[in-house]
Amino acid sequence: MGRRTAGIKLVKRKGSPYWHAEGTLFGQRIRQSTGTTSEEEATLILNDIINQLKRKHVYGEEDVIVDFNTVATKHLNESIKASIKEDARCIEQMAPYIGALPMDGIYRGYDEQNKPTPLQRFILDRAKDKVSARTINYALSILNIIGNKAVKRWRGAGGKPLIPYWNCVPMIDKEEAKVLRLKPKREVGPISWEEQTILFNELPELNHDMCLFKVNTGCREQEVCQLRWKWLVQRDDGIWYFEVPGEFVKNRLRRVVVLNDIARPVIQKHMGNHPEFVFVYDGHPVKKMNASAFRKARSRAATKLSSIANVGIHSLKHTYGARLRVAGVPEEDRYFLTGHKGRMSMTTYYSAPELMKMLEYSNRVCKRDDKLILLKRRAS
């Protein structure tokens, strides 16, 4: 079966789930995978291929050859996103496969000999490493971000786009994840007080303190790991909070972390351990919380309560937000306390009455109350 368009048609090949573009236009033969199983997406990709050939043969435009390494380096040098280190890690993993390829030659699927393309080999090799679909999809999303920047934002000679077009690489869906035998996505959600008690009792002292701080402030993992003493504000009225610069926050917004009656003693305990960082191990800041110590403690705790096997570091942030909600904290104030962008200006919260109110709200999660968690678990 196939759909013909201006000398090139979409076809399905035996043994491949993807649509392929095949045919001849302006004397140039085309045989390539679109990297998608959707006929609608494949048609859009086919139109891009035809338009590129028209620009070359009708309007005399020269092909712009830009390889992945070039645009990936530009992305790393110019991006200011908080998670740029994760981008660099993904780019480093993809570079051996697609680094030297021109951007218009990067696509998922199989070639005319039914062999996996370089990008497809990357996916297959990562699947052998037993990673999750989310891990691979994150790398593919970085590739798409770079491709879209090269078309829409970055300019080459004469002010033209750095590359003429980019066909977004499709993500791995649930069905394909099963075929590739990828690890299922970990369900992220709040944990119960029982789960918290059992898990935290298995954690080494430093990990215990970091997790206890996280579940009582709603900080992200790297906000906890990068926490610095110079950000700590100790007011005369007894209110303590960290003012985290936007460059260390995922949404790039300056964040105020109010310390409730559980988080504050954790901070006091670590005073004097290091001149710069709050949480340190062997004189150095902790790089990540989801390391072997946490995973081993989770495994031990799971033998006592099986549901703990699904608990991740990010579950602690969800737990803080869920406990605020069940405690009756208004949505806008929950946004502030959990570090999400809300409708109100950040300066609104710097007055003494507002900070006192935030402290009172945050202290509500110190009281044990499992109502929301139990209802959520029954529903699931």
C-alpha positions in Angstrom: 0.0 0.0 0.0 1.2 3.5 -0.5 0.3 7.2 -1.0 1.8 8.9 -4.0 2.8 12.6 -3.9 4.7 14.3 -6.7 6.7 11.3 -7.7 7.4 10.2 -4.1 5.1 8.0 -2.1 4.8 6.7 1.4 5.1 2.9 1.7 5.2 0.3 4.5 8.1 -2.2 4.3 7.9 -5.7 5.4 9.2 -6.1 8.9 9.2 -2.4 9.7 6.4 -0.5 11.5 7.5 2.8 10.1 6.4 4.6 6.9 9.1 5.1 4.3 9.4 7.7 1.6 10.3 6.2 -1.8 10.4 7.6 -5.3 12.2 10.0 -7.6 11.8 13.8 -7.9 13.9 16.1 -10.1 16.0 13.1 -11.0 16.9 12.4 -7.4 16.0 9.1 -5.9 14.6 9.1 -2.4 14.5 6.0 -0.1 14.4 6.8 3.6 12.4 6.0 6.7 10.2 8.7 8.2 10.8 7.2 11.6 7.1 7.3 12.5 4.2 4.8 12.4 1.7 7.7 12.1 0.6 8.2 8.4 -0.3 11.8 9.3 3.2 12.6 10.7 4.8 10.7 7.8 2.9 12.9 5.3 4.2 16.0 7.0 7.7 14.7 6.8 7.2 13.7 3.1 6.1 17.3 2.4 9.3 18.6 4.0 11.4 16.3 1.8 9.6 17.5 -1.3 9.9 21.2 -0.3 13.7 20.8 0.3 14.1 19.3 -3.1 12.1 22.1 -4.7 14.3 24.8 -3.0 17.4 23.0 -4.4 16.2 22.3 -7.9 13.7 25.0 -8.7 15.1 28.0 -6.7 18.7 27.0 -6.8 19.3 27.1 -3.1 22.4 25.2 -2.0 22.1 22.5 0.6 23.0 23.7 4.1 25.1 20.9 5.7 25.2 21.2 9.5 26.1 18.2 11.6 24.7 17.3 15.0 28.0 18.0 16.8 27.9 21.6 15.5 24.4 22.4 16.7 24.7 20.4 19.9 27.8 22.4 20.9 25.9 25.6 20.1 23.0 24.5 22.3 25.4 23.7 25.3 27.2 27.0 24.9 24.1 29.2 24.7 21.5 27.5 26.9 20.9 28.8 30.4 18.5 26.0 31.6 19.1 24.6 35.0 19.3 21.0 33.7 22.0 21.7 31.1 24.2 19.0 32.6 21.6 16.4 31.8 21.5 17.7 28.3 25.3 17.4 28.0 25.1 13.8 29.3 22.5 12.9 26.7 24.4 14.6 23.9 27.6 12.8 24.9 25.7 9.5 24.7 24.2 10.2 21.2 27.3 11.8 19.7 29.1 8.5 18.8 26.0 7.5 16.8 24.9 10.7 15.1 27.6 13.3 15.9 29.0 13.5 12.4 25.7 13.2 10.6 24.0 16.2 8.9 20.8 17.1 10.8 18.6 16.2 7.8 20.1 12.7 7.9 19.0 11.9 11.4 15.9 9.9 11.8 14.5 6.9 13.5 13.7 3.6 11.8 15.5 1.4 9.3 17.2 2.1 6.0 16.5 0.5 2.6 18.5 -2.6 3.6 16.2 -2.8 6.7 19.1 -2.0 8.9 18.6 0.3 11.9 19.7 3.9 11.3 22.3 5.4 13.6 19.7 7.0 15.8 17.8 3.7 15.9 21.0 1.9 17.0 21.3 4.4 19.8 17.8 3.5 21.0 18.4 -0.2 20.7 21.7 -0.1 22.5 20.1 2.0 25.3 17.4 -0.6 25.5 20.0 -3.2 26.1 21.2 -1.2 29.0 17.8 -1.7 30.6 16.9 1.9 30.9 13.4 3.3 31.0 11.5 4.7 28.0 11.5 8.1 29.9 15.4 8.0 29.8 15.5 7.5 26.1 12.7 9.9 25.4 14.6 12.6 27.3 17.5 12.2 25.0 15.2 12.3 21.9 13.5 15.4 23.3 16.9 17.2 23.5 17.6 16.2 19.9 14.2 17.8 18.9 14.9 20.9 20.9 18.2 21.4 19.1 16.7 20.7 15.7 13.9 23.2 16.3 16.3 25.8 17.5 18.4 25.3 14.4 15.3 26.0 12.2 13.5 28.7 14.2 16.1 30.6 16.2 19.6 30.2 14.9 20.7 31.8 11.7 23.5 31.1 9.2 24.8 33.0 6.2 22.4 35.7 4.9 20.1 35.4 7.9 18.8 32.1 6.7 17.9 29.3 9.2 20.9 27.3 10.2 19.1 24.2 8.7 16.1 24.4 6.3 13.8 22.1 8.3 13.6 19.6 11.1 11.3 16.7 11.3 10.7 16.0 15.0 11.8 12.5 16.1 8.8 10.7 17.5 9.0 9.6 21.2 8.8 6.0 22.3 5.2 5.2 23.3 3.9 2.5 25.7 3.6 -0.2 23.0 7.1 0.3 21.6 8.4 0.3 25.2 7.0 -3.1 25.6 8.5 -4.4 22.4 11.9 -3.0 23.4 11.5 -4.4 26.9 12.3 -1.1 28.5 11.9 -0.6 32.3 8.4 0.6 33.1 8.1 4.2 34.2 8.3 4.6 38.0 5.0 5.9 39.3 5.7 9.2 41.0 3.3 10.2 43.8 3.1 11.0 47.5 4.1 8.5 50.1 2.3 7.7 53.3 3.6 8.4 56.8 4.1 4.6 57.3 6.2 4.4 54.2 8.2 7.4 55.2 8.9 6.1 58.7 10.0 2.7 57.4 12.1 4.1 54.6 13.8 6.9 56.6 14.7 4.4 59.4 16.8 2.5 56.8 18.7 5.6 55.5 22.2 6.5 56.7 22.2 9.7 58.8 23.2 12.2 56.1 20.7 10.7 53.6 18.0 10.7 56.3 18.6 14.4 57.0 18.5 15.4 53.3 15.3 13.4 52.7 13.7 14.8 55.9 14.5 18.3 54.7 13.2 17.6 51.2 9.9 16.1 52.4 9.3 19.2 54.6 10.3 21.9 52.1 9.3 20.4 48.7 12.8 21.2 47.2 14.0 19.5 44.1 16.9 17.1 44.4 19.6 19.5 43.1 18.2 22.4 45.2 18.9 20.3 48.3 22.4 19.1 47.0 23.4 22.7 46.1 22.1 24.4 49.2 24.5 27.0 50.5 24.8 28.8 53.8 25.1 32.2 52.2 21.4 31.8 51.1 20.2 31.3 54.6 18.2 34.2 56.1 17.6 34.3 59.9 15.1 36.9 60.8 14.7 38.5 64.3 11.1 37.3 64.5 12.3 33.6 64.4 11.5 32.9 60.7 14.3 31.1 58.9 14.4 30.7 55.1 16.7 30.0 52.2 16.7 32.4 49.3 17.8 30.2 46.3 19.0 32.1 43.2 17.1 31.5 40.0 20.1 29.9 38.4 19.8 26.9 40.8 16.0 26.5 40.3 14.5 24.5 37.5 12.1 27.2 36.4 14.8 29.9 36.8 12.7 31.8 39.3 14.2 32.9 42.6 12.8 30.7 45.3 12.2 31.2 49.0 12.4 28.0 51.0 10.6 28.5 54.4 11.9 26.2 57.2 9.1 24.6 59.2 9.5 23.1 62.7 11.1 19.9 61.2 13.3 21.4 58.5 14.9 24.0 60.7 16.4 21.6 63.3 17.9 19.6 60.3 19.7 22.8 59.2 20.8 23.7 62.7 22.3 20.2 63.0 24.6 20.7 60.0 25.8 24.2 60.9 29.6 24.3 61.1 30.2 21.2 59.0 31.3 23.1 55.9 31.9 26.8 55.1 29.8 26.8 51.9 27.5 23.9 51.5 24.8 22.6 53.9 24.9 18.9 53.0 28.4 17.5 52.6 30.0 14.1 52.7 33.7 13.7 53.3 34.2 17.4 52.9 32.4 17.7 49.5 28.9 18.6 48.5 26.6 15.7 47.8 26.1 15.4 44.0 22.8 13.5 44.1 20.4 12.0 46.5 19.3 9.1 44.3 22.6 7.2 44.8 23.4 3.7 46.0 22.8 4.6 49.7 19.2 5.6 49.0 18.6 2.7 46.6 20.0 0.1 49.1 17.9 1.6 51.9 14.8 1.5 49.7 15.5 -2.2 48.9 15.8 -3.0 52.6 12.6 -1.1 53.5 10.7 -2.8 50.6 11.2 -6.1 52.4 9.1 -4.7 55.2 6.5 -2.9 53.1 6.5 -3.8 49.4 5.0 -0.5 48.2 8.2 1.3 49.1 9.9 -0.3 46.1 8.1 2.3 44.0 9.2 5.3 46.0 11.7 7.7 44.4 13.5 10.8 45.5 11.0 13.0 43.6 8.1 11.3 45.5 9.2 13.4 48.5 8.4 16.6 46.7 5.0 15.3 45.7 4.4 14.3 49.3 5.0 17.8 50.6 2.6 19.3 48.0 0.0 16.6 48.8 0.2 17.2 52.5 -0.2 21.0 52.0 -3.3 20.3 49.9 -4.9 18.1 52.5 -4.0 20.6 55.2 -6.1 23.2 53.4 -3.3 25.4 52.1 -4.7 27.6 49.2 -3.4 26.7 45.7 -1.5 30.0 45.1 0.4 29.6 48.4 1.1 25.9 47.6 2.8 27.2 44.4 5.0 29.4 46.4 5.9 26.8 49.0 6.7 24.1 46.4 8.7 26.5 44.1 6.2 26.6 41.2 5.4 29.7 39.2 2.2 31.3 40.5 0.2 34.4 39.6 1.4 36.5 42.5 4.7 38.4 42.5 7.6 36.9 44.6 8.0 40.2 46.4 4.5 39.8 47.9 5.9 37.1 50.1 8.7 39.0 51.6 6.6 41.0 54.1 6.7 39.7 57.7 3.0 38.8 57.8 3.2 36.8 54.5 6.3 34.9 55.7 4.6 34.2 59.0 1.6 32.9 57.1 3.8 30.7 54.9 5.6 29.3 58.0 2.2 28.5 59.6 1.1 26.7 56.3 4.4 24.7 56.1 4.1 23.7 59.7 0.8 22.0 58.9 2.6 19.2 57.2 4.4 18.3 60.4 1.2 16.9 61.8 0.6 13.3 60.8 -2.5 12.9 58.6 -2.8 10.2 56.0 -6.3 10.9 54.7 -5.3 12.1 51.2 -2.6 9.4 50.8 -5.0 6.6 51.7 -7.7 7.9 49.4 -5.2 8.1 46.5 -4.0 4.6 47.0 -7.5 3.2 47.1 -8.3 5.0 43.8 -5.3 3.5 42.1 
